[in-house]
């Protein structure tokens, strides 16, 4: 006999929804549970995975990306999953199938507290033999109230929720199957012995795929170290469930494209007109570099530098090419700026 899970007045609304919310579907969208209908859950999970976040989510993602673009306060890290990710499996209600899905936007996300916990645990493990390694981790990630320190520490860095990158996969969610080989053993807390005669029970689950944008917030001088810890941890240790089977491992993608600088666009346009020159000639010319060197606003100068360097890299000019005199002089100006900026940061903490 089927057990109703939804009021009859709501069933047609869920069935006719054109752009359903994946999280709402997962937790509340199955109309009834019938032991005799073995494919009902699988079909329902398939419908959940067909749902895609729309323009509303894309706009919210862009707003978040722009809000965290200040490199003096934030570090944006774009990472792609090696396979797929299981996160929030225990939040699935009646289906016993869950996923970490944004309540507002319907896209998968990774809770920042989970990311910070994994990174902190990995850092403590790797720095345990280093001098002051424990104190370094306390400063970066925080510490509970003890005799030292009696009030605890909040930590210098914050790791925010990771956002799924729009269009980084055909769909953010994908159906997976987790097979339990010893249902009675796990269901009865080990009171029933597990044997080779137990029948495997396939269980439909929901996993995330694609890329995620991680954002670290903290003092500028610690962001490089925090970023390297994040990348190393997620590539070696992973996140979420079933990491021993390869789930939840990330690979480092190319850095996020530098935001286009309005100053660079405007200055190139002005120099093109004044010198009757092509854009490439202006971009690697000394006039643009001299204008860059004269910038007094530190934030504007850093933004312009990131944009110019990204454009040079796309042209394969930044490394390994023979530059003419003007381009060589321009490159020296940019190198001097980068060297000065790096020398202002503290020495990097010891690593293994």
N, C-alpha and C positions, 0 to 999 in steps of 0.2 A: 504493500500500500504506500502511495506517495505521501510524503510529508510536505505540506505547503510552507514555503519560506518567504512568500511575498503576498501582500494583499492583492486581491483580484483587480482592484481599481488601478493598480500601478503596473500590472503586467503588460498591457498594451503600450504604455509609455516607454518602458524599457525595450520592448520588442521593436518599436518603430523609431527609436532614437537614431538619428543620422550620424551625429558625432558624439558617441557616448564617452563618458569619463571612464578610463580603464580601471582606476581604483574603485570607483563606485560599482562598476560591473562586477569586479572581482569579489567584493565584500557583500554586495546586496543584490546582484543581478540575476542569480539563479532562482527561477520561480518556485521550484520544488525539488525535493530529494527523493529519488526512487531507487531502491536497492536493485530492482530488476532492470533498470535502465543504465547499463554499464557505461555507455558512451556519452551520457549526458554531461558529465564533468569535462570530458575531453573536448566536446563541442563548445562548451561554454568558455573554456580556456582559450580555444582557438579564436572565438569572437573577441575576447579581451585583447588578444595579441594583434587583431586586425585594426584596433583603434589607434589613431595617430594624433598627436597634439597638433593643433592648427596654428593659425597666424597669431592668435592670442598668446600662445606660449613663445613663439618666435620673437614677438615684440618684448615680452618679459625677459627673455634670455639676453637680447641685445641691450636692454636697459641695465641688467645686472653686469654685463661685460663692460659697458661704458662706466658704470659706477665704481668698478674696481680696477680701472685702468691706470691709476696713479702708482707708478713704480716705486715711489718713496714710501708708500704705505702698504701696497698689495703686491702679490706675485701670482700671476695667472699661469697655470700649468695645464696643458692639454695632453691628455693621455688616452690611448685607445686600448680596449680590451683585447687580450690575446684570443680568448674564446667568448665566454659569456659570464654573467655575474648573477649570483643568488644573494639578494639582500632583502631583509624583512620577511622571511618565509613564515614567521610565526604570527603575522598579522592578517591572516586570511579568513577569519570567521568560520562559518559553517563548512567551507570547502577544505579547510586545513591547507590552503594554498595561499600564500601571501606574497607581497612585494612592496618595496619602498617606493611608493608612487606619490607624487606631489598632490596634496589635497586641493590646491588652487588650480593647477594647470594640467594634471593628468599625465605628466611625464615622469619617468623614473628618475630618482635622485639618490645620492649616497649621503647619509647623515654625517655632518662634519665631526660630531663627537666620535663616531665610529672610526673615521679616518684618523683623527688625532690620537685615539687610543692605540690603534695598530702601529702608527709611526712612533709614538712615545715608547711602546713596549719594545719595538725593534731597536730603537736608539739606545735604550737602557741596556739591552742585551749586548749590543756591539761596543758600547763604551764602558762596560763594567770593569775592564782591565786598564782603562786609561786613567791617568791622574786627573782627579776632579771630574771624572766622567759623570758620577751620580749628581754632583752639584750643577753641572752643565745642563743635564736633563731637567732638573728641578727648575732652573731658571727659564728654560725654553717652554716646557710643557706644564709646569705647575707641580705642586706637592700638597698632600694633605696636612692638616694641623698635627704636629708632633712636638716633641721637646725642642727640636731644631728643624724648621722654625715653629714657634708656638702658634702662630696665627695662620700658618699655611702660606702657599704661594699661588697666585693666579696664572702665572706663566706669561712669557713675553709674546708668544705667538697664538693666533687663533686660526683654526682651519674651518672654513665655512662649508656648508653643504655643497656637494659637487653637482653641477647641473649637466643634464644630458645635452649634447651638442646637436642642434637641429640638423636633420638630413645627414647625419653621420652613419646611418644605416637605413635599410629599407623601412624598418619600423623599430621603435625603441624596445618593444617587448617581443619575446619569442617563446613559443611553447617548448618545454623540456619534459623529460620523463625521468623520474627518480624511482628506481626499483628497490623495494624492501624485500630482502630474501628471508627474513625471520620476523614476520609480523607478530606472532605470539610472544616471542622473546622480548621485542621492544615494547609491545603494547602492555605487557604485564611486568615491566621493570625487571626482567631477567628471571622471574619465578618459573617460567616455562623454558626448558633448555632449547637452545638453537641446534638444529640437526641438518644433515644434508638432505633430508627428505621434505623440508619445508618448501612450499610452493612460492615462487617469486610473485610479488604483487606490484605491477607498474602503477605509478602515481603521477598524474599530470601536474606539472609545476610551471611557473612563469619566471623567466630569466630576462635580464637586460642585455642589450648588445650595443655596439657602437663606441662612441667616444664621450668622455666627460671632461668638463672644465672644473678643475680644482682651484680654489682661491685661498692663499695664505695671507694673513694680515699680521703685521707687526713692525718693529723697527727696521729700517732699511738695511742696516748693517748685518742683520741676521737672516734676511730673506734668502740669500744664496744658499746658506747652510740648510735652512729648513726645506728649501726646494729639493736639494740633493738627497736629504733624508727621505722625503716623500717619494721621489722617483725610485730610489733604491729599494725602499720597503715594498712598494706596490709591484715592482718587477720581481722581487725575490720571494716575498711572503704572501702578497695578495690580500684581498678583502672578501668579506662575506663567507658563505658556506661552501663546503666541498673544495676548498683550495688545494687539498692534496690530490684531487682529481684534475687539477688544472683550471678550475673555475676561479674567477676573481683576480687573475693575474693581468697586469697591464704592461704595455710596451710604450716606450717614449716616442711620441710623435714629434714632428718638427715644431719648433716654437710657434706660438700664435703669430699671425701676421701683424707686423707693427701697424698701429693706427696711423692713417695718413695725417700728416701735419698740415694745417692750413697755412702756417708760415712757409713751409717748404714749397707748397703749391703756388702760393702768391709770389714768392721770391723768384722761383724758376720762370714763372710767366713774365715777370718784370724784366729779368735778365735776357730772356729770349727776345723780347721786343727791343730792348736797348741795344743789344749786340747783334741782332738779326741772326741768331744762332738756333741750331736744332736743340731739342730738349736734352738729348744724351750729352751734347757738348757742354751745356750748362750744368748738368747734373754732376759731371766729373771735373768741372772746371774750377779754377782758383777763385773766381768771383763769388760763387756760392759759398765756398769754404770761408772766405774772408767775411762775408755777411754773417755766416754762422758763428764765427769767432767773436763777432761784435755783440752777440746777443747777451744781455745782462740778466734776464729773467731765468733762474735756474731750471724751473719746471719746463718752460718753453724750450730751453736749449736741449734738455734731455729728450723731450718729445721729438724735436727736429733731428737730433742725432740718430735716434732709433729709426726714424723714417728714412733718412739718407742712407744709413747702413743697410737697411732692408732693400732699398732700391739698388744699391751697389751690388749686393749679394745676388739679387735676381739677374743682374747682368754679368755675374762672375768676375767682377772687378776687385772685390774686397781682398781676396787672397790669390796668390799664385799667378799673377799676370804682370807683364812688363808695362808700366805706366809711363806716359809721356811726362814732360817736365811739369806742366800745369796740374795734371792729375796726381802726380807724385807729391807735389806741394800741398794739394788739397788733402790727400790721404794722410800726410804728416800732421796736418791740423786736427783731423779727426782722431788719429792715434794719440796725439798729445792730450786731447780732451778725455779720451777713454782711460788713458793711463792716470791722469790726475784724479778722475772720479774713483777709480779703483783704489788708488793709494789713500783715499780718504776713509776707506772702510777698514775695520779692525782685522787683524790676522785671523784666518780661519781656524776654527777649533780642530783639535787632533781627531783623526779618523783612523780606522783600521786600514 
